């Protein structure tokens, strides 16, 4: 089983940027697709971005052109670069790989 640990969340002003990291144990991580999800208070968890083992990406409409997902195969790590952040991006962000989830990292966008 893959174990995932997110980092990089925090408080940022509208229009700012953050980069989230998802560090995975086990080289099998590189062979599997993975994704970033988020859950805001009172809302269902939603997919934000995903990336296959080959590097193909997919994004939710709400974050297209603002967020970028990537992975570093040498480091068993995936990233979510978030630019032009909006208050509605405020949520707990989780990384997922197959049936494994990280503990989540809080992102708050507020002035």
C-alpha positions, 0 to 999 in steps of 0.5 A: 500500500502507498502511504502519502503525506501532503505539505505546503498548505497555508494562508494566502491572499487572493491572487497569491500562489501556493505549491502543495507536495505529496510525498509517497512511500514505495516506488509503485507510486510512479506506476500509478495515476494519482490525483489531488482532491479538495473538500470545503466545509459543508461540501463534498470532496471534489477532484481538482487535478489528476495525472497518469503514470505517463504524465497525462493531466486532467483538471476540474473546470474551476481550476484550469489555467490556474493550477498545474499538477506534476510529478517527480519520479525520482523523488516519488513526489507529486505537486500541485502548483496553485496560482491566482488563488481565489477565496473559493479555493479554500479547502482541505486538499488531499492527495490520492493514489489508488486506495490511499489518501493523505491526511490533508493540508489546509489551504485558506485564501483570504485577505 
